[in-house]
């Protein structure tokens, strides 16, 4: 960028990198000096749905210093099993603009994805649309985002006003970008150098997300209402980080506020050792175990320094996956919770507002107790009826992904679930719906509160005052505005589904929106069946696995010899229930490989990952991005379908008496 601070132009000698569906064209730009122009390309020629696993795969995140992360920018973009971007390729190419198609930055909330571009010299990111958390991470780092027409003008030598990049945003977001990022903005705000626009106090009907934000407003008059796109500062009740992210949070806070920094409310925040517990099982991760130990050490330092809740592993066993344990132990009804992981939205099953943020944003809010929020639009799912045999909430969200999310109706919106059909879904099943809101590129998912939730919470957290919890519950106001529309889903019409793995070598990304009905798949033989992760390691998920395993045992069957079936518990509480109900022993009896609580194959860091490209996995995890859970082809499916497939040897839906 050149010119005055208020002007944006391309820097002479710097280059523009186009991420094309033709991966050979990317190689020519990186290694042969090929320069392309936007006016010679169509948006359809550019890669869509570039996910953060492609930008910074899990092993790249073992480095917590952004400059080191940038060396392996886009290490997950593979062609025929070979990296398209070699080490230092983005840095050495002299690029300052990077260009892609639709929905840039889907998937995990890892801020490392935005960091890998910025610290490689990228200052302008061009795409047709951005996944919400990734967009926010770019803003927090001061990265400018624009569209393809703006790039054409820049390449033709025009100088654009900075306001063209910031004008699409609210006043506060524009200030953050103009300040160069969130930390500088926050410092100026604290010093009184900036003032926030006052909201309209005119009453209006609100959605559940809007109500919780309005309840937590800072610096606004009592009773103020909010509406979509309002830029506000809001109190946060709690949150958590894990060993992939805590080291950055600790480092950022030390650099910004000094070695003696303090947190506002440490008891409502926590650190989890869950993501990398089994990293040593993946040969690809073994060379990085010294870096994993550094991350663990820095997380322990952060915990001791701050006094936050400690969910470290004890004797090598984790208390569980952060999202599951948080809802079991400290997320209360109508809480506003932020954490450094995209599946934080799982907490929405507890009628709470929860979403993932990057390390910069988390460091800022955990020290201040409040955060900047751009109020999201909402989309309403009105559920009726009840699910048929063989179907679970996973099939419901796979249907929404293939339909509503593919049409971008859920993009950056709060997915609100309610209606009489919701009462037929347990608290755990609701957590599946909310968990995978992030796969829909939504801001979050949130469910209405009812007796099903209250009974579950009373059982999980008996110390809570349930009268008070009921009083805290939020429901949408009559007449609330849903920019994404109100969509009626008859649960009895849902059929068992998968998301197929696409064909990334041909430019068809592996993506959770690739929906297909199991009964229309044909014969798909499998090598691995995996049940676990935050999405599918809850008590009700384990009950589904047990249902199929019991039928198999009654029929004298064990897991097929040519299939490895893994079940990993989501938390210690879940495992205890499985043991007490006899499910744990049942699984062993029929030949299941059991894994203690924690993340694992879902992020490629544990037993259950594929080892070769020709292996096929059917998995109950939440995303099937290429390489995320090994090099093989991965189909997403429900716990019932995963378990059934382990005994048939091919992807099969569950039917009573079918075994």
C-alpha positions, 0 to 999 in steps of 0.5 A: 500500500502506498500514499497517505494513510487515507489512500490505498494503492498497490505498491510498485514491485509488490504482487497479487496472488490469485487462488485459482481452481486450477492449482497449476496456475497457483504454482506458476504464480508462486514459482515462475513469476506469472502475474495475472489480472482480475480483468482476465478472470471470472470470479468462478475461476477462483477457489471457493470455501477456502477453509482455515485448515487449508490456510494453517493446518493444525500442525502449523498452529503448534507455532504461537509466533505469527512470523513463524506461522506465516512461513507455512501459510497455506500448507494445507492446500494439496494437489495429489498429496503434494503441497502447492505452497512450499515453506516460505512460498507466500513470503518469498513471492512478494505478494501484498494482495491475495484473491479468492472466490466465495466464503473465504475462511470457513471452518475453524476460528483459528486466527492463525489463518489471518496471521499467516497472510498478514505476516507473509506481507499480505495487506489486502484480502479480496473475496466475494464473501467472508466467513464471519469469524475469519472476517472478524479476525482480519478486522482485528488485525487491521487487514483490509478486505475488498471485492473483485471490482475494487481489485480491477481498479487497483490493478489499473493504477487507481488509488482508492480511498480507505473509506471504500474498504471501511465504508461497508462496516459500522462506525466502530469496525471502521475505527478498528480498521483505521486504528490498525487493529483491535488492540490499538483501538482498545487502547484509544478507547480506554484513553478516552480518545474515541467515543462510541455512537449512541444507540436508538432507545426506541423499543423494538421486538428482538430475537434471542441473540439481540435480547442477550446482547441488549442485556449486556450493553456497556455505555448505553442508556438503560433499556436500550434495544439493539438491531442488526449491524449495531456496533456495541460494546457488551459485557461477556460472562465467561469463556475459555481457551485451549492449548492451541490458543492460550499461548498467543493470548498470554503473549498478547496480554503481556505485550499489551499490558505488561507482565503483571496483567490481571483478568476481571472475572477469572472464575468464569473463564477456563483453560482446557488441555483437550486438543493435543492430548493424542497428537503423538498418535499421528506420525505427522505430528510427532516431529512437533511434540516439542512445540506442543510441550511449549504450548502446554507450558505456556498455558500452565503459566497463563492459568497460574498467572490468572487463576482461571479454571484449570481443565488440564489433563491429569495423568494424561487424561483430559476432563474432556472437550472444552465445549462439552465440559463448559456446558456441563459445568459453567455455561448458564442460561442466557450467558454471553460466552466467548472462546477461542474455538469455532464450536463455542456456539455449541453452548447455544443449546443452553439458551446462551449466546456463544461464539468463537473468536480469535486470540486477539479478540479473546485476549482483549475481552478476557482482560477487559470483561467486555468486547466489541460486537456487531449485532448479527442478523437472525434466521429462524428454524421452526421445528415441528414433528419428531424424527423417524427411526434412523435419524438424529439431530446430525441428519437435521443439521446436514439437511440445513447445511445442504439446503439453507447454508449452501444458499448462504441463508445462514451466513453470518447470522444467528441460527435460532431454533424453536417450535413444538418440534424442539421439545422432541429433541434432548439437550444433547441433540440441540447441542449438535444443531448449535455446534454445527452452526459454524459449519453453516458459516453462521455466527452462532446457534441458539435454542429456546429454553424449556423444561427439557433444558431446565431438567438437564441443567438441574441434573448437570449443575445442581448448585444452580438456583433453577428458579433464577435460571428460568427467570433468566431465559430469553425467548424471541419477541412476537414480531421479531425481524428475521433477515434470513427468514423463518423456515419450517422443518418437519422433523418427520421428513428428515432422512439419514444423510451424509456430507460427501468428500467432494473432489478437491483435486478437481476444484470441488472442495471437501465441504460439510454442505455436500449433502447426499441421502444415504439411500441414494449413495450406492455402495460406499465401502469404508475402512474407518468408522469414528464416533466422537468429537464435541459434535458426537461425543455427548451422552446421547451420542454414546447411547446411539452407538450403544443402541446399534452395538447392542443389536449387533451383539444380540445378532452375534456380530462384531465390528467387521474385520476390515473396519476400525471402529473408534468411539471417543468420549466427549468428557469424563462425565460422559465416560462415567455414564457409559461405564455405569450403563454398561455401554463401555463394556458392550463396546469392548465386547463387539470390538470397538476401539475406545478412547478417553475424553478429548479432541482427536481424529476430528483435528487429525490429532488422535486415533481414528485418522486415515493414514493413506489417501485411498482410505474411506472414513465415515465419521460423526465429526462436524467437518470433512475438509481435505486433510483435516482428519488424515489424507483419506476421503471422509463422509460426515454422518450421524452417530447411528449411521457411523455405528451401523456402517462399522458392522456392514462395512459400507455406509448404511443407515440404522434400521431395527432388525437390519443387523 
